[in-house]
Amino acid sequence: MNAPLARFIALYQQLDKQQLYRLPEVYAEKVIFIDPAHRIEGLTALTDYFAALYQRLADCRFEITSQQQQGREAWISWVMTLSHPRLAAGQPVRVEGATHLEFDAADKVCLHRDYFDLGAMLYEQLPLLGPVVRTIKGRLGT
């Protein structure tokens, strides 16, 4: 495995609110981070986003299921297990996803794009909205 990708994976497997100071080890100053709910530009904004996110989470862990890299691009498949007091009555929620990364000439991540089912992670776990979303997905055959 390529060293920059190995560093990125190692950080994410240890990431929590006490490890956020380590983000500059893997991210470029002008990083672009995209997920189904956000587009964040810049390392400071990304650090602030993660700080707010981890402040509310009881726990968040990533299991890397596959990875591949070609040149300055990489793909990672993962399973995220998270616990939040307002989701699923605080019980762990598992979400499968994938991340596309692009590395700059300094081997820092300049683009991080996450792909996952936001409904499975968030909407299906809410007490009032969850049953509605699950019913709709069931009718669509997903």
WOVEN-V12647 format. One record per run of one state. SS is the DSSP state (hx for helix, st for strand, lp for the rest). FROM is the first residue (numbers start at 1). TO is the last residue. Records with the same first field share a line. If there is no record, write none. Layout:
SS=FROM-TO / FROM-TO
This chain:
lp=1-2 / 15-19 / 26-26 / 36-37 / 42-42 / 71-72 / 85-87 / 91-92 / 104-108 / 117-117 / 122-122 / 126-128 / 141-142
hx=3-14 / 20-25 / 43-56 / 88-90 / 118-121 / 123-125 / 129-140
st=27-35 / 38-41 / 57-70 / 73-84 / 93-103 / 109-116
